[in-house]
Amino acid sequence: MTFWQVTLQLLEGFKVTILLFIMTLVSALPLGLIFAFGSRAKFKPLSYLTRGFVYVVRGTPLLLQLMIVIYLPGIAFSAPITKWAVFGGNVSYALFFGALFAFVINYACYFSEIYRGGIDSISRGQYEACAVLGMTKKQTFFKVILLQVIKRILAPVGNETITLVKDTALVRVVAVAEILFFANEILSLKMMIWPLFYTGVFYLIFNSILTWLFNKFEKKLNYFWS
């Protein structure tokens, strides 16, 4: 295979990597906020249930969760995810969306703890001052607390986002054709090792762009508070 042919094949897989990354991030960020509110709920059964769920998900490997989502329906309920009518018999779609579900739940749990830590780090006095000024809880959160929380959680959210890019490689275990899947296929069929290193360049460039964007955003927030 020529360099150009390898590049085209890896780009085909990288589209799947980016799609999985974007869909996970867009879904997990708001879901994580819901989990965070659930963890902080005054209704104790809801709080304990949410915290217990987050504890289990954060305490077990993403790869294990991925395999459970993909294989459990078929083994335990004789309803393989690849046979679900919603996917119209498309095996690739079924595996991709099964992997996406596992990723969203996993990262939502991690984001929820980051959110919870950020919200809890705001001093009680700020809430009390807003109450004295006659502000509602909604106004207090969105006008006073939210931007402070965003600034405090930006670095850990950035770290998790970078980790997410690299974790997408795990889906090759359940036959989702992302970039590393193709690199490994080239290695197996053509006995060419250099595409593996070339794959690392794709990840490095993408993570460099994300790092630059987070640094840019962080500087803007620093300016806002200066």
C-alpha positions as CSV (number, residue, x, y, z in Angstrom):
1,M,0.0,0.0,0.0
2,T,1.2,3.5,-0.8
3,F,1.4,6.3,1.7
4,W,-1.7,8.0,0.1
5,Q,-3.8,4.7,0.3
6,V,-2.9,4.3,4.0
7,T,-3.8,8.0,4.6
8,L,-7.2,7.6,2.9
9,Q,-8.0,4.4,4.9
10,L,-7.0,6.0,8.2
11,L,-9.0,9.1,7.4
12,E,-12.0,6.9,6.9
13,G,-11.6,5.5,10.4
14,F,-10.8,8.9,11.8
15,K,-14.2,10.1,10.7
16,V,-15.7,7.5,13.0
17,T,-13.3,8.5,15.8
18,I,-14.3,12.2,15.6
19,L,-18.0,11.3,15.3
20,L,-17.9,9.2,18.4
21,F,-15.9,11.9,20.2
22,I,-18.4,14.7,19.3
23,M,-21.5,12.7,20.0
24,T,-20.2,11.5,23.3
25,L,-19.1,15.0,24.4
26,V,-22.4,16.7,23.3
27,S,-24.4,14.1,25.2
28,A,-22.3,13.5,28.3
29,L,-21.8,17.1,29.2
30,P,-25.5,17.9,29.9
31,L,-26.2,14.4,31.2
32,G,-23.3,14.9,33.7
33,L,-25.0,18.0,35.0
34,I,-28.2,16.1,35.6
35,F,-26.3,13.4,37.5
36,A,-24.6,16.2,39.5
37,F,-27.9,17.7,40.5
38,G,-29.1,14.2,41.3
39,S,-26.1,13.6,43.6
40,R,-26.8,16.9,45.4
41,A,-30.5,16.4,45.6
42,K,-32.1,16.9,49.1
43,F,-34.3,13.9,48.4
44,K,-32.0,11.3,49.9
45,P,-33.1,8.2,47.9
46,L,-32.4,10.0,44.7
47,S,-29.1,11.3,46.0
48,Y,-28.0,7.8,47.2
49,L,-29.1,6.1,44.0
50,T,-27.3,8.6,41.8
51,R,-24.1,8.6,43.8
52,G,-24.2,4.8,43.9
53,F,-24.6,4.6,40.1
54,V,-21.7,7.1,39.6
55,Y,-19.5,5.2,42.0
56,V,-20.0,1.9,40.2
57,V,-19.5,3.4,36.7
58,R,-16.3,5.3,37.8
59,G,-15.0,2.3,39.7
60,T,-15.1,-0.1,36.7
61,P,-13.2,-0.1,33.4
62,L,-14.8,1.6,30.4
63,L,-13.8,-1.5,28.3
64,L,-15.8,-3.7,30.6
65,Q,-18.9,-1.4,30.4
66,L,-18.5,-1.4,26.6
67,M,-18.5,-5.2,26.4
68,I,-21.5,-5.4,28.7
69,V,-23.6,-3.0,26.6
70,I,-22.7,-4.8,23.4
71,Y,-22.9,-8.5,24.5
72,L,-25.2,-8.6,27.5
73,P,-28.5,-8.1,25.6
74,G,-27.7,-11.1,23.3
75,I,-26.4,-13.4,26.1
76,A,-28.8,-12.6,28.9
77,F,-32.0,-11.8,26.9
78,S,-31.5,-13.5,23.5
79,A,-31.8,-10.0,21.9
80,P,-28.5,-9.1,20.3
81,I,-28.0,-5.4,19.8
82,T,-27.3,-6.1,16.1
83,K,-30.8,-7.5,15.7
84,W,-32.7,-4.5,17.2
85,A,-35.2,-3.1,14.7
86,V,-34.2,0.4,15.5
87,F,-30.9,-0.2,13.6
88,G,-32.6,-1.7,10.6
89,G,-30.3,-4.7,10.5
90,N,-27.2,-2.4,10.0
91,V,-24.6,-4.1,12.2
92,S,-22.1,-1.2,11.9
93,Y,-24.8,1.3,13.2
94,A,-25.8,-1.1,16.0
95,L,-22.2,-1.5,17.2
96,F,-21.4,2.2,16.9
97,F,-24.5,3.3,18.9
98,G,-24.0,0.6,21.5
99,A,-20.5,1.9,22.0
100,L,-21.7,5.4,22.1
101,F,-24.2,4.6,24.8
102,A,-21.4,3.1,27.0
103,F,-19.2,6.1,26.4
104,V,-21.9,8.7,27.2
105,I,-22.8,7.0,30.5
106,N,-19.2,6.6,31.5
107,Y,-18.2,10.2,30.7
108,A,-21.4,11.7,32.1
109,C,-20.5,10.1,35.5
110,Y,-17.0,11.6,35.4
111,F,-18.3,15.0,34.3
112,S,-20.9,14.9,37.1
113,E,-18.2,14.6,39.8
114,I,-16.3,17.5,38.2
115,Y,-19.5,19.6,38.2
116,R,-20.4,18.6,41.7
117,G,-16.9,19.6,43.0
118,G,-17.1,22.9,41.1
119,I,-20.5,23.8,42.5
120,D,-19.6,22.7,46.1
121,S,-16.5,24.8,45.9
122,I,-18.5,28.0,45.8
123,S,-18.8,29.5,49.3
124,R,-22.1,29.5,51.1
125,G,-21.8,33.3,51.6
126,Q,-22.4,34.0,47.9
127,Y,-25.7,32.1,48.0
128,E,-26.7,34.0,51.1
129,A,-25.7,37.4,49.6
130,C,-27.9,36.6,46.5
131,A,-30.8,35.7,48.8
132,V,-30.4,39.0,50.7
133,L,-30.6,40.8,47.3
134,G,-33.8,39.1,46.6
135,M,-32.5,36.9,43.7
136,T,-34.3,33.6,43.0
137,K,-32.4,30.3,43.0
138,K,-32.4,30.3,39.2
139,Q,-31.0,33.8,39.0
140,T,-28.4,33.0,41.6
141,F,-27.2,29.9,39.7
142,F,-27.1,31.3,36.2
143,K,-26.0,34.9,36.9
144,V,-23.6,34.5,39.8
145,I,-22.5,30.8,40.3
146,L,-22.4,29.4,36.8
147,L,-19.4,31.4,35.3
148,Q,-17.4,30.8,38.5
149,V,-18.1,27.1,38.3
150,I,-17.1,27.0,34.6
151,K,-13.8,28.7,35.3
152,R,-13.0,26.2,38.1
153,I,-13.9,23.1,36.2
154,L,-12.5,24.0,32.8
155,A,-9.1,22.4,33.5
156,P,-10.4,19.0,34.7
157,V,-13.1,19.0,31.9
158,G,-10.3,19.6,29.4
159,N,-8.3,16.7,30.8
160,E,-11.3,14.4,30.5
161,T,-11.9,15.6,26.9
162,I,-8.4,14.8,25.9
163,T,-8.8,11.4,27.6
164,L,-12.0,10.8,25.6
165,V,-10.2,11.3,22.3
166,K,-7.7,8.5,23.2
167,D,-10.4,6.2,24.8
168,T,-12.3,6.1,21.5
169,A,-9.6,3.6,20.4
170,L,-11.3,1.0,22.8
171,V,-14.2,0.6,20.4
172,R,-12.1,-1.5,18.1
173,V,-12.5,-4.3,20.6
174,V,-16.2,-4.5,19.7
175,A,-15.5,-4.2,15.9
176,V,-16.3,-0.5,15.5
177,A,-14.1,0.6,12.5
178,E,-12.3,3.6,14.0
179,I,-8.8,4.7,13.0
180,L,-6.9,2.2,15.1
181,F,-9.1,-0.6,13.8
182,F,-7.9,0.2,10.2
183,A,-4.2,0.7,11.4
184,N,-4.3,-2.8,13.0
185,E,-5.9,-4.3,9.9
186,I,-3.1,-2.9,7.7
187,L,-0.6,-4.3,10.2
188,S,-2.2,-7.8,10.1
189,L,-2.8,-8.0,6.3
190,K,0.2,-6.1,4.9
191,M,2.7,-6.5,7.8
192,M,3.3,-2.7,7.8
193,I,4.2,-1.3,11.2
194,W,4.5,2.4,10.3
195,P,0.8,3.1,10.0
196,L,0.5,2.5,13.8
197,F,2.9,5.4,14.3
198,Y,1.1,7.4,11.7
199,T,-2.1,6.9,13.6
200,G,-0.5,8.5,16.6
201,V,0.0,11.6,14.5
202,F,-3.7,11.9,13.9
203,Y,-4.4,11.7,17.7
204,L,-1.6,14.1,18.5
205,I,-2.8,16.8,16.0
206,F,-6.4,16.5,17.2
207,N,-5.4,16.7,20.9
208,S,-3.2,19.7,20.1
209,I,-6.1,21.5,18.6
210,L,-8.3,20.7,21.6
211,T,-5.6,21.8,24.0
212,W,-5.2,25.1,22.1
213,L,-8.9,25.7,22.2
214,F,-9.1,25.0,26.0
215,N,-6.2,27.3,26.7
216,K,-7.8,30.0,24.6
217,F,-11.0,29.7,26.5
218,E,-9.2,29.7,29.8
219,K,-7.4,32.9,29.0
220,K,-10.7,34.6,28.1
221,L,-12.1,33.6,31.5
222,N,-9.0,34.9,33.2
223,Y,-9.6,38.2,31.4
224,F,-13.2,38.2,32.6
225,W,-12.1,37.9,36.2
226,S,-9.1,40.3,36.0
